[in-house]
Amino acid sequence: MGARAEQLCRPLTRRGLLAAGAGLLAATASPAVADPVTPDARKLLDAMPGKAVLGAQKTRPLVTELVDFNAPDWRRSAFDMRELLAGDARLAYAIVQTPRVDVGSIEAARVALAVLAMQPAKFGDFYLALAATTGDIDGVKALNVVRAEGLDHYKVFRAANQPDITDILTQGVALAAALRVLDPPAYVIGADVVAGYADLARKRALIAAASR
């Protein structure tokens, strides 16, 4: 098993920390470049478990974002999402956890997936509340947000350590590889994958083009 997989398999400790192992790739800013989604990548995306869908619930997500909570511009992208959903009741926006910046990213992704599994209706509030924090994000900070949002952080903590969460994270790695995404954020918008942060105006333009 490679170092990356070993990181994903390690559970949260009582202090909310994962054991530090081989270094993960540091996120770097990259231009938002669009390429077609391959058929194999589309199959993985459609079958991806642990995909949080916000906004319209009865339509296929037009936008899917690959997320790392410690990636540059994640917070900006989260608030872009809020603006997009507020402006279009027909838009479905999906979130897929693909942590790779550091150990804290994996901790927080585990917590987010546990929140989604236990209280899917609360996920959006949790997600934006986490985006409203400052500084690096790890399991402790994510669990503090869980508690602040009125959820049972002990139950979330236990759920975050379950094997199914590890399986989801592992599939997220496979999806990112199939989409040829090196570092989040990245987006699948319609038939295209956009690597690197796309600002709100660019997202709106890509969504409009994909909606035609």
Salt bridges, closest charged atoms under 4 A:
ASP46 OD1 - ARG60 NH2 3.34
ASP73 OD1 - ARG76 NH1 3.14
ASP80 OD2 - LYS203 NZ 2.72
ASP88 OD1 - ARG90 NE 3.46
ASP183 OD1 - ARG100 NE 3.45
